Amino acid sequence: MQRNGIIHRELAGLIAGLRHTETFVISDAGLPLAPGTPVVDLGYRYGQPGFLDVVQTVLNEIVVEQSWVTDKIREVNPTVHTGLRSFGLDPEPIDHDEFKARVRDVKFAVRTGEDTFYANVLLRAGVPFTP
């Protein structure tokens, strides 16, 4: 039995299957997703699990080479934006409609129970190679 890391079987498998440049999204409870998008729904009630907790847990398992957030996050949800930056991400802000359009092409989505506005991050997988 695994002693640490992500113990959710489906989430661990999707993360292990990520390849360089593939994208996925970690979202709040309300982000609309395209039909057929594989979703790991972790939410069990509004507010739980929280977005930042899930992001931090996932970031401990992967290499991220690029990330994006909606441009509205800085003004509407500065706590989440600051949290993402504290984890070492420097998410590029993009128009909210553009963000939703990019989410249509993700490999999978991780839905949290987060109940605050614009708590979403689009992530592109990197590689753990050293130069």
N, C-alpha and C positions, 0 to 999 in steps of 0.2 A: 504494500500500500504506500502511496506517495506521502511523504512527510511534510512537504511545503509547496509553495507555488499555488497555481490554480488547480483546484480539485473538482471543478465543474467539468464533467467529462466532455460535453459537447463544445464548450468554450475552449478548453485545453486543446482539443483536436483541431478546431478551426485555426487557432493561433499557430499550432505546430505545422499546419499546412500552408501557412502564408509563404509566399515567395516574393523576391525583390520586385518592387514597384506596385504590388497589389495593394488595393486600398480597402479599408473597412471603417465603419463609423461606430463611435460610442455615443449614445444619445440619451436624451431625457425621455420621459414617458410619452411625449406627444409628437415626436418627429415623424412626419409621414414617410413611408417607405414604399418603394415600387413593389407591385405584386410579384411574388416569387422570390423576393430577397430573403435569403436564410437569416433568421433572427434568433439570437439567444436572448430570451426574455428573462432577465433576472429580477424584474420588479415584482414585489409581493404585496406592496401597498404604496400609496403615494408618499414619496420621500425616501423610500428604502428599496434597495440599497442606493446610497447617494452617488451621484455622478463622479465626484472627485475621488471617492474611495475606489470605485471600479476602475477609473483611469489609472490611478496609481498602481493598482494591482496588475493591470494589463501591461503597463509600461515596464514593470519589473521583469517581464517575460520576453520582450521583443526589442528590436532596433527600429527606430522610426527615423526616416530621412526627411520627411516633410509632413506638415500638418496644417489644417485650415479650420477656421471658425467663421461664423457669420460676423459681418462688420458691426452688427448691433450689440454684440456681447460686451464690448468695453463699456458702453453706456448703460445698458440694461442689466447686465449681470457681471459687474466687475469682480466679484468674489470668485466666480468660476474662472474668469480670464486670468486673474492673479494666481489662482491655484494651478492652472495649466502651466504657466510660466515657472512656478516654483518647482515643477517636476522636470524642468529642463527643456520644455517645448517652447518654441517661438512661433506659434501658429499665425499663418498669414490670414488677415481678415479679408473676406470676399463678400460680395453682395449676397443677401439671404436667398434670393431666387437662384443664383448661381450655385450656392452651397447645396440647396435641395436638388438641383439638376445633377451635380456631381455625385450625390448620394445614390442616385438611381443606378450607378454603375459599380457599386461596392461589391466586394466578394461576400461580405456578411455584415450584419449589424449586431451590436450589443446594446440592448435596451435596458436602461436602469429604471428605477422608480422615481428618479429626480423630478421634482415638481416646480422648478424655476425656469424662467424663460431662457431660451437659446443655450442651454447646457448641452452642447453637441460639439464633437470634434471629429474631423475626418483625418485619418492617419494613413500614410503610405509607408509600407514596410521597407526597411533598409536591409543591409547585410552586416553581419558581425565581423567581417574580415578586417584585419589590421594592415595598415600600409607597410 
